[in-house]
Each structure stands twice: as C-alpha cells, then as structure tokens.
Amino acid sequence: MIMGLVFGKFMPVHNGHLALIEFARKQCDRLIVSMTISPDDVISPALRIQWLTELLAPYSTIEVVAETNEFHDPTLPLWEATKLWAAFIKRRFPNVSVFFSSEAYAIPLAHHSGLRHVAFDPPREKVPVSATLIREQPARYWDFIPDVVSPYFVKKICLYGPESVGKTTLARQLATDYKTIFVPEVARDMITSNEFTLDDFVRIGQAQTEAVQQAERQANRILFCDTDVITTQIYADIYLREVPPFLYELERQVHYNAYILLDIDVPWVADDLRDHGHKRPEMLARFRAELDRRNLPYYLVSGSYSERMSTISRITDRLLETA
C-alpha cells in the first residue's frame, strides 16, 4: 500500500493546495495531509484545520492531522533544517513512502528522509498563487480562495448613523456596483412599533449578527452592512435606559473594516418607525461618541446622495486595493 504525505501551513488553504492534494491523492492508497502549527501563525490553527477538514471530508482515503512545528530551527540553513524535518517525518509518519510538494525544500528533504518526492507544478503555472499573496491581497486573488475560506477575507463596511441618512439606499446601490450583496437592517422586518422590551433588542441584535455572518458566505470580496449592533445598543438605551449585556457579546462577534458615519445634511424622511427627527444633531453626536469611545476609525460622509456614493466608493476601492 502506498502511503503519501502532503504538508504545509495552509495559511490559508487555497486552490493551489487543493490541486496538489488531488494530484497526490490519485497516486496513493492513503494520503496524510499534515498542517503545521507555529506560535506566530497569523490565522488560527483551529480555523485552518476546520477549513481543511471540511474541504477534504469527501475523500475517505485522506487523513487530516495537525502538528506543532517543534522540529524547525529557523536559524539553520535549509540543508541542515531539512535534516530535522526528515527526522520528524520518519518518527511521526513511519509508514509514509512518498511526499508531494511544489517547494524548493523538497530536494534536500528527500535526500535526508530517503522518501520519494513527486513534484507538482514547481513554477506554479497551473495555479499561479500562494498563501502569502492571498493574505496580502485577497481581493486580487479572490478566484483562488475556496468558498469555505472566503468569508474570512470578506471586507465589511458598516453604513452607520441615525435615522434617515440614506443607509439602506446606499447599501443597496453599493452592493449592485460592486457585484456583491448587502445586509439590510433586520429590525425593519421584526418590529411594527416603537414599544420595546429588553428581549426585543436581544432578538434584533442576534438577528442582525446572524444576518452578517450568513452574508459573509455569499459576499464577493466586500460586504456592505446597513447598521450594526452598536446601533441596537444605542436605541435600547434611548427607549429603555438599559442595554442588555448580551448585545456587547454580539458586538465582539463581527469586525468591520470601515465605519461610514453618515451626516444629517440630507432631508428628513418620516415613516411609521422614525421618531427622532427633532433630535438629529443630538443623535448624530451620540452615534459619533460611541465610535470615539471604542477608538474605532471612521469616515464622516456628507453631501448629496451622488456625493456620498462617490466618497464611499473611493473608500471601498482603497480598502480593496490594500486588502
């Protein structure tokens, strides 16, 4: 029986890794995919092993394992370092007879380990990407990121501010322009009046958080969100003079890459739920204070609808270019 080995950090696992694993799987009776863990890993091991396990679950001949990188000494030249790697592989995976890789270290590792090495596309012409490139510019290399991994790299912009400043209209149009989706204010579908209980705000906060987490799985590079859980906290305090502690837990579950604080220099549009039109400056100050209190960076965006669209589009482009 041929037992093969593919190993790496998979930070993140991408289509190049999957092509390598598929190439190896077809040449082995059993294949071990070993994920290396180091103290300075920038993506958590638990998340990476979850990605690998989910992606490789359909293949009964593949075993996914995680191993601490205690066998590597970064102060050594490659020739000496691969002696340590070889000793670890022979000790940890004694039944492996062949390993597969696209890396330059394969030649000295094969020499020290005595294992057969099969190279897969060393120049990376078939899948021209690396995990480093994806971490540095995920938007540019989006098509190489598996669907199960892409939510990690979705950039999220929160359109934030008091009532009647254009959040919903802007979110919808931005999602269209950037060929992605947006998260609406779910409270609009959950309430029929401004009579609330604490449980109502908990339900709203939970639903808003779940809507963002669900939308991350479908978004194309960027996700526009009409409101957030900080907003839910503000209105809980305004209507009930109390904020359910659970809303602060929910706030920590979603990280926004940019906050857009929308100014009140647009006409007030009344509806059945909006009731703070007479307090617009006070409400804007409250929304701004919550960002300042958390030291969250934000952009204050003013002007007409078209001017707001232009400003937010420039912010979005910069975010995608540097992401």
HUVEN-V847464 format. One record per pair of residues at least 24 apart in sequence whose C-alpha atoms are under 10 Angstrom apart, sorted by the first residue. I is the first residue (numbers start at 1). GAP is how many residues later the second one is. Records with the same first field share a line. If there is no record, write none. Layout:
BEGIN
I: GAP ; GAP
END
This chain:
BEGIN
1: 27 ; 28 ; 29 ; 94 ; 95 ; 96
2: 25 ; 26 ; 27 ; 28 ; 29 ; 93 ; 94 ; 95 ; 96
3: 24 ; 25 ; 26 ; 27 ; 28 ; 29 ; 58 ; 90 ; 91 ; 92 ; 93 ; 94 ; 95 ; 96
4: 24 ; 25 ; 26 ; 27 ; 28 ; 29 ; 58 ; 89 ; 91 ; 92 ; 93 ; 94 ; 95 ; 96 ; 111 ; 112 ; 113 ; 114
5: 25 ; 26 ; 27 ; 28 ; 29 ; 57 ; 58 ; 84 ; 88 ; 90 ; 91 ; 92 ; 93 ; 94 ; 95 ; 96 ; 112
6: 25 ; 26 ; 27 ; 28 ; 29 ; 58 ; 92 ; 93 ; 94 ; 95
7: 25 ; 26 ; 27 ; 28 ; 29 ; 57 ; 58 ; 59 ; 60 ; 92 ; 93 ; 94
8: 25 ; 26 ; 27 ; 28 ; 29 ; 58 ; 59 ; 93
9: 25 ; 26 ; 27 ; 28 ; 29 ; 32 ; 34 ; 36 ; 39 ; 40 ; 57 ; 58 ; 60 ; 122
10: 24 ; 25 ; 26 ; 27 ; 33 ; 35 ; 38 ; 39 ; 41 ; 42 ; 120 ; 121
11: 24 ; 25 ; 26 ; 30 ; 31 ; 32 ; 33 ; 34 ; 36 ; 37 ; 38 ; 119 ; 120 ; 121 ; 123 ; 124
12: 30 ; 31 ; 32 ; 35 ; 36 ; 37 ; 39 ; 40 ; 118 ; 119 ; 120 ; 122 ; 123 ; 133 ; 134 ; 137 ; 138 ; 140
13: 35 ; 36 ; 38 ; 39 ; 42 ; 117 ; 118 ; 121 ; 131 ; 132 ; 133 ; 135 ; 136
14: 37 ; 38 ; 113 ; 115 ; 116 ; 117 ; 120 ; 127 ; 128 ; 129 ; 130 ; 131 ; 132 ; 133 ; 135 ; 136
15: 112 ; 113 ; 114 ; 115 ; 116 ; 128 ; 129 ; 130 ; 131
16: 86 ; 104 ; 105 ; 108 ; 110 ; 111 ; 112 ; 113 ; 114 ; 115 ; 128 ; 129
17: 84 ; 85 ; 110 ; 112 ; 113 ; 114 ; 127
18: 34 ; 37 ; 38 ; 109 ; 128
19: 101 ; 102 ; 107 ; 108
20: 80 ; 81 ; 82 ; 99 ; 100 ; 101 ; 107
21: 35 ; 41 ; 79 ; 80 ; 99
22: 34 ; 37
23: 77 ; 95 ; 96 ; 97
24: 74 ; 75 ; 76 ; 77 ; 94 ; 95 ; 96
25: 34 ; 36 ; 37 ; 75
26: 35
27: 71 ; 91
28: 33 ; 34 ; 69 ; 70
29: 32 ; 33
30: 30 ; 31 ; 32 ; 33 ; 66
31: 28 ; 29 ; 30 ; 31 ; 32 ; 33 ; 65 ; 67 ; 68
32: 29 ; 30 ; 31 ; 32 ; 33 ; 61 ; 64 ; 67
33: 29 ; 30 ; 31 ; 32 ; 33
34: 29 ; 30 ; 31 ; 32 ; 33
35: 29 ; 30 ; 31 ; 32 ; 33 ; 34
36: 29 ; 30 ; 31 ; 32 ; 33 ; 34
37: 29 ; 30 ; 31 ; 32 ; 33
38: 29 ; 30 ; 31 ; 32 ; 34
39: 29 ; 30 ; 31
42: 93
43: 92 ; 109
47: 102 ; 105
48: 101
50: 98 ; 99
51: 95 ; 96 ; 97 ; 98
52: 96 ; 97
54: 94
55: 91 ; 92 ; 93 ; 94
67: 25
78: 26 ; 27 ; 30 ; 31
79: 26 ; 28 ; 29 ; 30 ; 32 ; 33
80: 28 ; 29 ; 32
81: 24 ; 27 ; 28
82: 24 ; 25 ; 26 ; 27 ; 28 ; 29 ; 30 ; 31
83: 25 ; 26 ; 27 ; 28 ; 29 ; 30
84: 25 ; 28 ; 29
85: 24 ; 27 ; 28
86: 24 ; 25 ; 26 ; 27 ; 28 ; 29
87: 25 ; 26
88: 25
89: 24 ; 26
90: 24 ; 25
134: 189
135: 188
136: 185 ; 186 ; 187
137: 183 ; 184 ; 185 ; 186
138: 83 ; 182 ; 183 ; 184 ; 185
139: 81 ; 82 ; 83 ; 180 ; 181 ; 182 ; 183 ; 184
140: 81 ; 180 ; 181 ; 182 ; 183
141: 80
142: 78 ; 79
143: 77 ; 78
147: 70 ; 71
148: 69
149: 68
150: 66 ; 67 ; 68 ; 69 ; 70 ; 71
151: 62 ; 63 ; 64 ; 65 ; 66 ; 67 ; 68 ; 69 ; 70 ; 71 ; 72
152: 64 ; 65
153: 63 ; 67 ; 68 ; 69 ; 170
154: 61 ; 62 ; 63 ; 64 ; 65 ; 66 ; 67 ; 68 ; 69 ; 102 ; 103 ; 166 ; 169
155: 61 ; 64 ; 65 ; 66 ; 67 ; 68 ; 69 ; 100 ; 101 ; 102 ; 103 ; 161 ; 164 ; 165 ; 168
156: 26 ; 56 ; 60 ; 63 ; 65 ; 66 ; 67 ; 68 ; 69 ; 98 ; 99 ; 100 ; 101 ; 102 ; 103 ; 160 ; 163
157: 25 ; 65 ; 66 ; 67 ; 68 ; 69 ; 70 ; 98 ; 99 ; 100 ; 101 ; 102 ; 103 ; 155 ; 158 ; 159 ; 162
158: 24 ; 25 ; 65 ; 66 ; 67 ; 68 ; 69 ; 70 ; 97 ; 98 ; 99 ; 100 ; 101 ; 102 ; 103 ; 140
159: 65 ; 66 ; 67 ; 68 ; 69 ; 99 ; 100 ; 101 ; 102 ; 103 ; 140 ; 142 ; 153
160: 65 ; 66 ; 67 ; 68 ; 70 ; 71 ; 99 ; 100 ; 101 ; 102 ; 103 ; 124 ; 127 ; 128 ; 131 ; 138 ; 139 ; 140
161: 65 ; 66 ; 67 ; 70 ; 98 ; 99 ; 100 ; 101 ; 102 ; 103 ; 122 ; 123 ; 124 ; 125 ; 126 ; 127 ; 139
162: 65 ; 69 ; 72 ; 73 ; 99 ; 100 ; 101 ; 102 ; 112 ; 114 ; 115 ; 117 ; 118 ; 119 ; 120 ; 121 ; 122 ; 123 ; 124 ; 125 ; 126
163: 99 ; 101 ; 105 ; 106 ; 107 ; 110 ; 111 ; 112 ; 113 ; 114 ; 117 ; 120 ; 121
164: 98 ; 99 ; 100 ; 102 ; 103 ; 104 ; 105 ; 106 ; 107 ; 110 ; 112 ; 113 ; 116
165: 96 ; 97 ; 98 ; 99 ; 100 ; 101 ; 102 ; 103 ; 104 ; 115 ; 137 ; 140
166: 60 ; 96 ; 97 ; 98 ; 100 ; 101 ; 102 ; 103 ; 138 ; 139 ; 142
167: 57 ; 58 ; 59 ; 60 ; 93 ; 94 ; 95
168: 56 ; 57 ; 58 ; 59
169: 57 ; 136 ; 140
170: 54 ; 55 ; 56 ; 135 ; 136 ; 138 ; 139 ; 142
171: 52 ; 53 ; 54 ; 55 ; 56 ; 138
172: 52 ; 53 ; 54
173: 51 ; 136
174: 48 ; 49 ; 50 ; 135 ; 138 ; 139 ; 142
175: 44 ; 45 ; 47 ; 48 ; 49 ; 50
177: 136
178: 42 ; 43 ; 44 ; 45 ; 46 ; 135 ; 138 ; 139
179: 40 ; 41 ; 42 ; 43 ; 44
180: 35 ; 38 ; 39 ; 40 ; 41 ; 42 ; 43 ; 44
181: 34 ; 35 ; 37 ; 38 ; 39 ; 40 ; 41 ; 42 ; 43 ; 44
182: 29 ; 30 ; 33 ; 34 ; 36 ; 37 ; 40 ; 41 ; 42 ; 43 ; 44
183: 25 ; 26 ; 28 ; 29 ; 30 ; 31 ; 32 ; 33 ; 40 ; 41 ; 42 ; 43 ; 44 ; 45
184: 24 ; 27 ; 28 ; 40 ; 41 ; 42 ; 43 ; 44
185: 26 ; 40 ; 41 ; 42 ; 43
186: 25 ; 40 ; 41 ; 42
187: 40 ; 45
188: 85
191: 82
192: 80 ; 81
193: 79 ; 80 ; 81
194: 45 ; 78 ; 79 ; 80 ; 81
195: 44 ; 45
196: 39 ; 40 ; 43 ; 44
197: 39 ; 42 ; 43
198: 38 ; 39 ; 41 ; 42 ; 44 ; 45 ; 46
199: 45
200: 36
201: 28 ; 31 ; 32 ; 34 ; 35 ; 39 ; 42 ; 43 ; 45 ; 46
202: 27 ; 30 ; 31 ; 34 ; 41 ; 42 ; 43 ; 44 ; 45 ; 48
203: 44
204: 25 ; 28 ; 43
205: 24 ; 25 ; 26 ; 27 ; 28 ; 39 ; 41 ; 42 ; 43 ; 44 ; 45 ; 46
206: 40 ; 41 ; 43 ; 44 ; 45
208: 24 ; 42
209: 38 ; 41 ; 42 ; 43 ; 44 ; 45
210: 40 ; 43 ; 44
212: 41 ; 42
213: 40 ; 41
221: 99 ; 102
222: 35 ; 94 ; 97 ; 98
223: 33 ; 34
224: 32 ; 34 ; 92
225: 31 ; 34
227: 32 ; 33
228: 26 ; 28 ; 31
229: 24 ; 25
230: 57 ; 60 ; 61
231: 56 ; 59
233: 57
234: 49 ; 52 ; 53 ; 56
256: 40
257: 39 ; 40 ; 41 ; 59 ; 62
258: 38 ; 39 ; 40 ; 41 ; 57 ; 58 ; 61
259: 32 ; 37 ; 38 ; 39 ; 40 ; 41
260: 37 ; 38 ; 39 ; 40 ; 41 ; 48 ; 51 ; 52 ; 55
261: 26 ; 27 ; 30 ; 37 ; 38 ; 39 ; 40 ; 41
262: 25 ; 26 ; 37 ; 38 ; 39 ; 40 ; 41 ; 46
263: 37 ; 38 ; 39 ; 40 ; 45
264: 37 ; 38 ; 39
265: 36 ; 37 ; 38 ; 39
266: 36 ; 37 ; 38 ; 39
267: 37
END
